[in-house]
Amino acid sequence: MKALLNDWFSFLRGYYKNEYPDYILNKKISDEIPTFIYHHVEHDDFKSCLEHLKKNGYRTLCADECETRLSDGLRDKEVVITFDDGLSDVYDIAYPLLKEYGFKAVVFIIPHWIGKQGMITWDQVIEMHDSGVIDFQSHSLTHKAIFVSDQIIDFYGPHLKDRKPWNIPVLSNGYCNSGDNTELYGMPIYEFASRFSDHVAYIPDEDINQSCINYVANNSGDNFFNRKTWKQDLMAEMERLSGDPDAIQSDSQQSRAVFEEEDIQLDQIKTELEKSKAIIEQKLKDKRVSHFAFPWNEVGMKTLDLLPRLGYRTVYAGMKRINIPEQYKENLLIIRRVTGDFIKCLPGSGRTSFWRVLVFKMFRRFFRGVMY
């Protein structure tokens, strides 16, 4: 229920801040190409959105075509459909429907996670690329999240097993693990953000992390989280460890929490951008990756500075209007996106109102746990 209310207030905030594109509220398309984002997709919902596009004569663009239109002039009834991450839904549901309706889409993928459970495989990526239906672009190498402060917001445990594996940073090397990795149960989760925000990473004391893991292992393991007070107990243990260095279970006694240096931050961002682009271009015949979608739609100025140097020309973000310094506008096109449900708000026969789409989204969230 808390998540549902947060979503509702997020939609209302966007409404009152006038962040929604004109065609959603005012029934007209002004100076931007309607661009939509999906992660997960369900067959009937996606089919009905494509039906609206087909019935009203809309055409879909790949990322290069979108860039050309934004530079040379917009045309009527052209839209961009995008997918982030590369979940298996892209191949199982979206790809066949796009072919059926004669549309195309842009899919921003995470090369490190291709082929893992719940994700599309490289064979599927190659098939979709060769068909011309799917334009694959970069969503970074690992979709990396970083800790940004010493404020503890949670602990790693079985309640996080349904989280996507890249959505929580848990290891100092920056890679993430699925929430059902029992070897990490008890590890503190600190306040975190995208690697591509302007935050430098907070690197926790690994000895304290290990001591918390040992504490859970020595207190019933998985069953520890059946306690109503498990979080309070772990917080109390953290306070004890922080106040008593001798209580930390360590062989070295040399580990400590630090913030990374800025040169390391920039090198990590550069690696994520470079390697993602290189791997996709290596895997796909005659492919040039020139477009990037920010994970979590968190736009960092340091990343914007690096992107054009590495061969990226457009960046895709969320609905929120971003104040971009003028020097970045010269080198990059910034494209805003709204969720795919709002395809039905595009002008034409059978158009659905903003408020009706919103109610449907909340209804689906409540009964099926799906927001897109």
Secondary structure, 3 states (H helix, E strand, C coil): CHHHHHHHHHHHHHHHCCCCCHHHHCCCCCCCCCEEEECCCCHHHHHHHHHHHHHCCCEECCHHHHHHHHHHCCCCCEEEEEEEECECHHHHHHHHHHHHHCCCEEEEECHHHCCCCCECCHHHHHHHHHHCCEEEEECCCCCCEEEEEEEEEEECCHHHCCCCCCCCCCCCCCCCCCCCCHHHCCCEEEEEEECCCCCCCEECCHHHHHHHHHHHHCCCHHHHHHCCCHHHHHHHHHHHHHHCHHHCCCCCCCCCCEECCHHHHHHHHHHHHHHHHHHHHHHCCCCCCCEEECHHHCCCHHHHHHHHHHCCCEEECCCCCCCCCHHHHCCCEEECCEEHHHHHHCCCCCCCCHHHHHHHHHHHHHHHCCCC
